[in-house]
Amino acid sequence: MRINFSSLLLPSLLQGLGVCAAPNKGNDDFAAKCANLKKSLKLANTTVYFAQHVSAGTNITFPDSHPTCGPNYQVIDVEVCRVAMLVKTGPASNVSIEAWLPLNWTGRFLGTGNGGLAGCMPYQDMAYGNSFGFASVGTNNGHNGTSGLPMYRNPGVVEDFAYRAVHTGAVIGKKITQDFLRQEVQSFPEDYDGYVAGAPAMRWNGLQARSGSFWGITGPPEASTHVTPDEWKLVHKSVLAQCDETIDGVDDGVLEDPTLCQYRPEALICSKSQTKNCLTKAKIETVRKVFSPLYTTNETYVYPRAVPGANALFNFVVSETPFIYSTEWYQYIIWEDPKWNPDTIGPKDYDRGAEMNPYDIETWEGDLSKFRSRGNKMIHWHGLQDGLISAENSDDYYNHVSRTMGLNSSQLDEFYRFFRVSGCGHCSGGDGASRIGNNAGNMGGKTPDNNVLLAIVKWVEEGVAPETIGGYRNVDGTAAGAFDYERRHCRYPYRNIWNGKGDVKNPDSWNCV
């Protein structure tokens, strides 16, 4: 079985030390087989750098990892054969790929994703897959580091970033898995049987337009329109006061369905009698625009609003400098002009990005008929406190698929289910039960009921689709904190609402309606 486990992730930290395990006789055979793999592999356009046996508990370091990619080490929980290679994809482009093949292989194959403009090997996700017996593969998306500069006037690198690196990783990874483990992964016409898509950056051109537009709305810190981080906290409290208990019945700092929140920032407007803990008229207008959809020429819809209650990462997108990912996208790819000024962003830029749509990076195909006919399954989820990618974009996509295919929710449920995870930031974090097992750093439970990776496995292998995705909340919101409560997140279009009588920390006190 093949699983694609993609989330738009920012570089994350996994702390810990590993102690090498003492090998046994069976491990000796595995290690010897791994050592011979480099010579035996026959892969077109591919240079195999090494095949390295790694004992369980080893803390691997990556001295050549780009400094913008975060931690340069990873603890490996299980014994693996680590294969590193470079695949030439064009005259001036190539993809770095690693395949991690575990001794405890279960016959499953996991492809991992990346985030932002990043070209960072997703070591943490690969190790996470190995811990469940998956053979895992990851790529650098065709370039190294988190900058878009390598794509400047290099269409081959753009093509790798848009789609080719992930596909190449799947093809190469499955071939190595078959050759090394000597068992056939069942025949397939496409890359994967099941997909977990977390906070996906679909409608890519619109996302870059929306993220870049915030700078034009807020302006620099000295501008009268600029809303400070402390003022955004004030806005967040105001959002909760207007919408939290009204929507789901509980005042707990978590909106179970932000689409129902029609926030009025005017409630914070300053007056002669109130000059503190309030906002000027200019700043009220800024907040209103941030919480409104983006349109371009002729009122063409570009991207949904920022979701009320998703303020946790606003300081990254709505900040004191232009959003770096959008700036570099327009500079190096859309305009091919490093001097392009983000201060001037507007409809001409949005329209240009949509017109170019390099290698169909928009990713807004609504017809999943081929996917459906192959019997594939997809769990799509999005955190409702995501301050980087609007969760309402995922709502839009689900409804786009429904309209395009002419299917109602019950029919879509046969192969495609979308879950909105309340209180979850961008792929992790947030104020709610956000620990759903989408990666090692966001581990929740270890059953299909409360682990999204195991949920897709059960759906693909046993035909049992998830009705909800359970998430855990720790006392302080961190991995180290004591368990606080669990909440079952509903599949769209259902939403969670408290039953009005039970303990709000008991998942049985909530209903999907």
C-alpha positions as CSV (number, residue, x, y, z in Angstrom):
1,M,0.0,0.0,0.0
2,R,1.3,3.5,-0.9
3,I,0.4,6.6,1.2
4,N,1.2,10.2,0.3
5,F,1.5,12.1,3.6
6,S,1.7,15.8,2.6
7,S,1.4,18.8,4.8
8,L,2.5,22.3,4.2
9,L,5.0,22.3,7.1
10,L,7.4,24.9,8.3
11,P,10.8,23.5,9.5
12,S,10.1,22.0,12.9
13,L,12.3,20.8,15.8
14,L,12.6,17.3,17.2
15,Q,14.8,17.2,20.3
16,G,16.5,14.2,21.8
17,L,19.5,12.0,22.0
18,G,19.9,8.5,20.5
19,V,21.9,5.5,21.7
20,C,23.0,3.0,19.0
21,A,21.4,-0.4,19.6
22,A,23.5,-3.6,19.6
23,P,22.8,-5.5,16.4
24,N,21.7,-9.1,16.4
25,K,22.3,-11.8,13.7
26,G,19.2,-10.8,11.7
27,N,20.3,-7.2,11.8
28,D,23.7,-8.3,10.4
29,D,22.0,-9.7,7.3
30,F,20.0,-6.6,6.9
31,A,23.1,-4.4,7.3
32,A,25.1,-6.4,4.7
33,K,22.2,-6.3,2.3
34,C,22.0,-2.5,2.7
35,A,25.8,-2.1,2.1
36,N,25.4,-3.9,-1.2
37,L,22.5,-1.9,-2.4
38,K,24.5,1.0,-3.8
39,K,26.2,-1.4,-6.3
40,S,23.0,-3.3,-7.2
41,L,20.7,-0.4,-7.9
42,K,20.1,0.4,-11.6
43,L,18.2,3.7,-11.9
44,A,18.2,5.9,-15.0
45,N,19.6,9.4,-14.6
46,T,20.4,8.7,-11.0
47,T,23.6,8.9,-9.0
48,V,23.4,6.9,-5.8
49,Y,25.6,8.6,-3.2
50,F,25.4,5.9,-0.5
51,A,23.4,3.2,1.1
52,Q,23.9,3.3,4.8
53,H,22.7,1.0,7.5
54,V,21.4,2.9,10.5
55,S,20.8,1.1,13.9
56,A,17.7,1.9,15.9
57,G,18.2,4.7,18.3
58,T,20.8,6.5,16.2
59,N,20.9,10.2,16.2
60,I,21.8,11.0,12.5
61,T,23.3,14.4,11.7
62,F,23.1,16.1,8.3
63,P,26.1,18.4,8.0
64,D,25.2,19.3,4.4
65,S,21.6,20.4,5.2
66,H,20.9,24.0,4.2
67,P,21.0,26.3,7.3
68,T,17.5,27.6,6.5
69,C,16.1,24.1,6.8
70,G,16.1,23.9,10.6
71,P,17.6,21.1,12.7
72,N,20.4,19.1,11.0
73,Y,19.8,15.9,13.0
74,Q,17.1,13.2,13.4
75,V,16.7,10.4,15.9
76,I,15.8,7.1,14.2
77,D,13.5,4.9,16.3
78,V,13.8,1.8,14.2
79,E,16.5,0.1,12.1
80,V,16.7,1.3,8.5
81,C,18.7,1.3,5.4
82,R,19.2,4.9,4.3
83,V,19.7,5.5,0.6
84,A,20.7,9.0,-0.7
85,M,20.7,9.9,-4.4
86,L,20.5,12.6,-7.0
87,V,18.2,12.4,-10.0
88,K,18.8,14.5,-13.1
89,T,15.5,15.9,-14.3
90,G,16.7,18.3,-17.0
91,P,19.8,20.1,-18.4
92,A,20.0,22.4,-15.4
93,S,17.8,20.7,-12.8
94,N,18.0,17.8,-10.4
95,V,16.3,16.4,-7.4
96,S,17.9,15.1,-4.2
97,I,16.0,12.0,-2.9
98,E,16.4,9.9,0.2
99,A,14.6,6.5,0.8
100,W,14.6,5.1,4.3
101,L,13.8,1.4,4.3
102,P,12.9,-0.1,7.7
103,L,13.8,-3.6,8.9
104,N,10.2,-3.8,10.3
105,W,8.6,-3.1,6.9
106,T,4.9,-3.7,6.8
107,G,4.5,-3.6,3.0
108,R,3.5,0.1,3.1
109,F,5.1,3.0,1.3
110,L,5.0,6.6,2.4
111,G,5.8,9.7,0.4
112,T,6.3,12.9,2.3
113,G,5.7,16.6,1.4
114,N,7.4,19.9,2.0
115,G,6.3,23.5,2.8
116,G,6.4,27.1,1.6
117,L,9.0,27.5,-1.1
118,A,11.1,25.0,0.8
119,G,13.7,22.6,-0.6
120,C,14.2,20.8,2.7
121,M,14.4,17.0,3.1
122,P,11.5,16.1,5.4
123,Y,13.6,13.8,7.7
124,Q,11.2,14.0,10.6
125,D,8.2,12.8,8.6
126,M,10.3,10.0,7.0
127,A,11.4,8.8,10.4
128,Y,7.8,9.0,11.7
129,G,6.6,6.8,8.8
130,N,9.4,4.3,9.6
131,S,8.2,4.1,13.2
132,F,4.9,2.6,11.8
133,G,6.7,0.2,9.4
134,F,6.5,2.4,6.2
135,A,9.3,2.6,3.7
136,S,9.6,6.4,3.5
137,V,10.8,8.7,0.7
138,G,11.5,12.4,0.8
139,T,12.9,15.0,-1.7
140,N,14.3,18.5,-1.6
141,N,11.7,19.7,-4.1
142,G,14.5,20.3,-6.7
143,H,16.4,22.9,-4.7
144,N,18.1,23.5,-1.4
145,G,16.9,25.9,1.3
146,T,13.7,27.9,1.8
147,S,14.3,30.6,-0.7
148,G,12.8,30.9,-4.2
149,L,16.1,32.2,-5.6
150,P,17.2,28.8,-7.2
151,M,14.0,29.0,-9.4
152,Y,15.1,32.4,-10.9
153,R,15.2,32.0,-14.7
154,N,15.4,28.2,-14.3
155,P,12.2,26.7,-15.5
156,G,13.4,23.1,-14.8
157,V,13.7,23.9,-11.1
158,V,10.3,25.5,-11.1
159,E,8.9,22.4,-12.7
160,D,10.5,20.2,-10.1
161,F,9.0,22.4,-7.4
162,A,5.6,22.4,-8.9
163,Y,5.1,18.7,-9.2
164,R,8.0,16.7,-10.7
165,A,10.1,16.3,-7.5
166,V,7.3,14.6,-5.6
167,H,6.4,12.3,-8.5
168,T,10.0,11.4,-9.1
169,G,10.4,10.6,-5.4
170,A,7.5,8.3,-5.6
171,V,8.7,6.4,-8.7
172,I,12.3,6.1,-7.4
173,G,11.3,5.3,-3.9
174,K,8.9,2.5,-4.9
175,K,11.6,1.0,-7.2
176,I,14.2,0.9,-4.4
177,T,11.7,-0.5,-2.0
178,Q,10.9,-3.4,-4.4
179,D,14.5,-4.1,-5.2
180,F,15.7,-4.0,-1.6
181,L,12.9,-5.6,0.3
182,R,12.3,-8.1,-2.6
183,Q,8.5,-7.9,-2.3
184,E,6.2,-6.4,-4.9
185,V,4.2,-3.4,-3.9
186,Q,0.9,-4.2,-5.6
187,S,0.6,-3.0,-9.2
188,F,-0.8,0.4,-9.6
189,P,-1.5,2.9,-12.4
190,E,-0.6,6.0,-10.3
191,D,1.6,6.9,-7.4
192,Y,-0.4,6.2,-4.3
193,D,-3.4,4.4,-2.9
194,G,-4.2,6.8,-0.1
195,Y,-3.5,10.5,0.5
196,V,-3.3,12.6,3.7
197,A,-3.4,16.3,2.7
198,G,-2.9,18.6,5.6
199,A,-3.4,22.4,5.2
200,P,-2.7,22.1,1.4
201,A,-1.5,25.1,-0.5
202,M,-4.0,24.6,-3.3
203,R,-4.9,27.6,-5.3
204,W,-1.2,28.5,-5.1
205,N,-1.2,31.6,-7.2
206,G,-4.1,33.0,-5.1
207,L,-2.3,32.1,-1.9
208,Q,0.8,34.1,-3.0
209,A,-1.4,37.0,-4.0
210,R,-3.3,37.0,-0.7
211,S,-0.2,36.6,1.5
212,G,1.5,39.4,-0.4
213,S,-1.5,41.7,-0.3
214,F,-1.4,42.0,3.5
215,W,1.6,44.2,3.2
216,G,-0.3,46.6,0.9
217,I,-3.2,46.6,3.4
218,T,-1.2,47.1,6.6
219,G,1.8,49.1,5.5
220,P,5.1,49.4,7.5
221,P,5.1,49.9,11.3
222,E,5.1,53.7,11.0
223,A,1.9,53.7,8.8
224,S,-1.4,54.8,10.3
225,T,-2.9,51.5,9.0
226,H,-0.4,49.2,10.6
227,V,-1.9,46.9,13.3
228,T,0.7,45.9,15.9
229,P,1.1,42.4,17.4
230,D,-0.5,43.5,20.6
231,E,-3.4,45.0,18.7
232,W,-3.9,41.8,16.9
233,K,-4.2,40.1,20.3
234,L,-6.9,42.6,21.1
235,V,-8.6,41.7,17.9
236,H,-8.4,38.0,18.7
237,K,-10.1,38.5,22.1
238,S,-12.8,40.6,20.4
239,V,-13.4,37.8,17.8
240,L,-13.8,35.3,20.6
241,A,-16.2,37.5,22.6
242,Q,-18.4,38.0,19.5
243,C,-18.3,34.4,18.1
244,D,-17.0,31.7,20.4
245,E,-19.8,30.7,22.7
246,T,-22.4,31.8,20.1
247,I,-21.2,29.3,17.5
248,D,-20.5,26.2,19.5
249,G,-22.0,26.8,23.0
250,V,-18.7,26.9,24.9
251,D,-16.4,29.9,25.7
252,D,-13.1,28.0,25.5
253,G,-11.1,30.1,23.1
254,V,-11.7,27.7,20.2
255,L,-14.1,28.4,17.3
256,E,-15.6,25.1,16.0
257,D,-16.8,26.7,12.8
258,P,-15.3,30.1,12.0
259,T,-17.3,30.3,8.8
260,L,-20.2,31.3,11.0
261,C,-18.3,34.2,12.5
262,Q,-19.2,37.5,10.8
263,Y,-16.8,39.5,12.9
264,R,-17.4,43.3,13.4
265,P,-14.1,45.0,14.1
266,E,-16.0,48.3,14.6
267,A,-16.7,47.1,18.2
268,L,-13.1,48.1,18.9
269,I,-13.2,51.6,17.5
270,C,-11.8,54.3,19.7
271,S,-13.8,57.2,21.1
272,K,-13.2,60.3,23.1
273,S,-14.1,58.3,26.3
274,Q,-12.0,55.3,25.3
275,T,-8.5,55.7,24.0
276,K,-6.9,52.5,25.2
277,N,-7.6,48.9,24.2
278,C,-9.2,50.2,21.0
279,L,-8.3,50.8,17.4
280,T,-8.4,53.9,15.2
281,K,-10.6,54.1,12.2
282,A,-7.7,53.5,9.9
283,K,-6.7,50.3,11.8
284,I,-10.3,49.1,11.9
285,E,-10.3,49.3,8.1
286,T,-7.1,47.2,8.0
287,V,-8.7,44.5,10.1
288,R,-11.8,44.6,8.0
289,K,-9.8,44.1,4.8
290,V,-7.7,41.2,6.3
291,F,-11.0,39.4,7.2
292,S,-12.4,39.9,3.7
293,P,-11.7,37.9,0.5
294,L,-9.2,39.2,-2.1
295,Y,-10.5,40.3,-5.5
296,T,-8.7,41.5,-8.5
297,T,-9.6,43.0,-11.9
298,N,-13.4,43.1,-12.6
299,E,-14.0,41.8,-9.1
300,T,-12.6,38.4,-9.9
301,Y,-12.3,36.3,-6.8
302,V,-8.7,35.5,-5.9
303,Y,-8.6,34.0,-2.4
304,P,-10.8,33.7,0.7
305,R,-10.5,35.9,3.8
306,A,-8.2,35.2,6.7
307,V,-10.2,33.1,9.2
308,P,-11.4,34.8,12.3
309,G,-9.7,33.3,15.4
310,A,-6.6,32.3,13.4
311,N,-4.3,34.9,14.8
312,A,-1.6,32.7,16.1
313,L,0.7,33.1,13.0
314,F,-0.4,36.6,11.9
315,N,2.9,37.9,13.1
316,F,4.5,35.8,10.3
317,V,2.3,36.9,7.5
318,V,0.8,40.2,8.6
319,S,4.1,41.5,10.0
320,E,6.5,44.4,10.0
321,T,8.0,43.3,6.7
322,P,6.6,42.0,3.4
323,F,5.9,38.2,3.4
324,I,9.1,36.7,2.2
325,Y,7.6,33.7,0.3
326,S,5.2,35.9,-1.8
327,T,7.9,38.5,-2.4
328,E,10.3,35.9,-3.7
329,W,7.6,34.1,-5.8
330,Y,6.9,37.4,-7.7
331,Q,10.5,38.4,-7.9
332,Y,12.1,35.2,-9.1
333,I,9.3,33.3,-10.9
334,I,6.4,35.6,-11.9
335,W,8.3,38.7,-13.0
336,E,11.9,37.3,-13.1
337,D,13.0,40.6,-11.6
338,P,14.9,40.6,-8.3
339,K,14.2,44.3,-8.0
340,W,10.4,43.9,-8.0
341,N,9.1,45.9,-5.1
342,P,6.5,44.3,-2.8
343,D,5.3,47.8,-1.9
344,T,3.6,48.0,-5.3
345,I,1.7,44.7,-5.2
346,G,-1.7,44.8,-6.7
347,P,-4.1,43.4,-9.4
348,K,-1.5,43.4,-12.1
349,D,0.6,41.0,-10.1
350,Y,-2.3,38.8,-9.1
351,D,-3.4,38.6,-12.8
352,R,0.1,37.9,-14.0
353,G,0.5,35.0,-11.6
354,A,-2.9,33.5,-12.6
355,E,-2.0,33.9,-16.3
356,M,1.4,32.2,-16.0
357,N,0.4,29.5,-13.6
358,P,3.8,27.8,-14.1
359,Y,3.4,24.0,-14.6
360,D,-0.2,24.2,-13.4
361,I,1.0,25.0,-9.8
362,E,-2.4,26.4,-9.0
363,T,-3.5,22.8,-8.2
364,W,-7.3,23.4,-8.4
365,E,-8.5,20.4,-10.4
366,G,-12.1,19.7,-9.4
367,D,-12.6,16.4,-11.3
368,L,-11.2,13.5,-9.3
369,S,-12.9,10.9,-11.4
370,K,-9.7,9.0,-12.2
371,F,-8.7,9.1,-8.5
372,R,-12.2,7.7,-7.6
373,S,-12.2,5.0,-10.3
374,R,-8.9,3.6,-9.1
375,G,-10.4,3.1,-5.6
376,N,-8.0,5.7,-4.1
377,K,-8.9,7.4,-0.8
378,M,-8.0,10.8,0.6
379,I,-8.2,12.4,4.0
380,H,-8.0,16.2,3.6
381,W,-7.7,18.2,6.8
382,H,-7.1,21.8,7.8
383,G,-6.6,23.5,11.1
384,L,-9.1,26.2,11.8
385,Q,-6.5,28.4,13.5
386,D,-4.2,28.3,10.5
387,G,-2.8,31.8,10.1
388,L,-0.7,31.0,7.0
389,I,-3.2,29.3,4.7
390,S,-6.9,30.2,5.1
391,A,-8.9,27.1,6.2
392,E,-11.8,28.5,4.1
393,N,-9.7,27.7,1.0
394,S,-10.1,24.0,1.9
395,D,-13.8,24.6,2.2
396,D,-13.8,26.1,-1.2
397,Y,-11.9,23.2,-2.7
398,Y,-14.2,20.6,-1.3
399,N,-17.3,22.4,-2.6
400,H,-15.5,22.9,-6.0
401,V,-15.0,19.1,-6.3
402,S,-18.6,18.6,-5.3
403,R,-19.9,20.9,-8.0
404,T,-17.5,19.8,-10.7
405,M,-18.3,16.1,-10.2
406,G,-21.9,16.6,-9.4
407,L,-21.7,14.6,-6.2
408,N,-23.2,15.3,-2.8
409,S,-21.3,14.8,0.5
410,S,-22.5,11.3,0.9
411,Q,-21.1,10.4,-2.5
412,L,-17.9,12.2,-1.9
413,D,-17.5,10.4,1.4
414,E,-16.9,7.2,-0.5
415,F,-13.4,8.3,-1.5
416,Y,-12.7,11.9,-0.2
417,R,-13.3,13.2,3.3
418,F,-12.4,16.6,4.6
419,F,-12.0,17.3,8.3
420,R,-11.8,20.7,9.9
421,V,-9.6,20.6,13.0
422,S,-10.6,23.2,15.5
423,G,-8.0,25.0,17.5
424,C,-5.2,23.8,15.3
425,G,-2.7,26.2,13.8
426,H,-0.6,25.7,10.7
427,C,-0.3,21.9,10.8
428,S,0.2,21.9,14.5
429,G,-0.1,24.1,17.6
430,G,-3.0,26.3,18.4
431,D,-5.4,26.5,21.3
432,G,-7.4,23.3,20.9
433,A,-7.1,19.5,20.5
434,S,-4.7,19.8,17.6
435,R,-2.5,16.7,18.1
436,I,-3.8,14.4,15.4
437,G,-0.7,12.4,14.6
438,N,0.1,14.1,11.3
439,N,3.7,14.1,12.2
440,A,6.0,13.1,15.0
441,G,6.0,16.5,16.6
442,N,2.2,16.5,16.7
443,M,1.7,13.0,18.0
444,G,-1.7,12.3,19.4
445,G,-2.9,8.7,19.9
446,K,-1.8,5.5,18.2
447,T,-5.1,4.2,16.9
448,P,-7.0,5.0,13.7
449,D,-9.5,7.0,15.8
450,N,-6.9,9.5,16.9
451,N,-4.1,9.3,14.4
452,V,-4.7,10.6,10.9
453,L,-1.9,8.4,9.3
454,L,-3.4,5.2,10.8
455,A,-6.9,6.4,9.8
456,I,-5.9,6.4,6.1
457,V,-4.2,3.0,6.5
458,K,-7.4,1.5,7.9
459,W,-9.5,3.1,5.2
460,V,-7.3,1.8,2.4
461,E,-6.6,-1.6,3.8
462,E,-9.8,-2.5,5.5
463,G,-12.3,-0.2,3.8
464,V,-13.3,1.5,7.1
465,A,-13.5,5.2,6.6
466,P,-13.1,7.6,9.5
467,E,-16.2,9.4,10.8
468,T,-14.2,11.8,12.9
469,I,-10.5,12.5,13.5
470,G,-9.7,12.5,17.2
471,G,-7.2,15.2,18.5
472,Y,-5.4,15.4,21.8
473,R,-4.8,18.6,23.8
474,N,-2.0,18.7,26.4
475,V,-2.2,21.0,29.4
476,D,0.3,23.6,28.1
477,G,-0.2,22.8,24.4
478,T,3.2,21.2,24.1
479,A,4.3,17.6,23.5
480,A,5.9,17.5,27.0
481,G,2.7,18.6,28.8
482,A,0.3,16.2,30.6
483,F,-2.8,15.1,28.6
484,D,-5.7,17.5,29.1
485,Y,-8.5,16.4,26.8
486,E,-9.6,14.8,23.5
487,R,-12.0,16.2,20.9
488,R,-13.4,14.4,17.8
489,H,-13.1,16.7,14.8
490,C,-16.0,16.4,12.4
491,R,-15.9,15.8,8.7
492,Y,-17.2,18.6,6.5
493,P,-19.9,19.9,6.2
494,Y,-20.7,18.9,9.8
495,R,-19.5,21.0,12.7
496,N,-19.0,20.4,16.4
497,I,-21.4,21.7,19.0
498,W,-21.5,21.1,22.7
499,N,-24.5,19.1,23.9
500,G,-25.2,21.7,26.7
501,K,-24.8,19.4,29.7
502,G,-21.7,17.2,29.7
503,D,-18.1,18.0,30.7
504,V,-16.7,20.1,27.8
505,K,-13.4,18.1,28.0
506,N,-15.3,14.8,27.4
507,P,-15.4,14.0,23.7
508,D,-18.8,12.4,24.2
509,S,-20.2,15.9,25.2
510,W,-19.8,17.1,21.6
511,N,-21.9,16.2,18.5
512,C,-21.3,16.6,14.8
513,V,-24.4,18.4,13.4
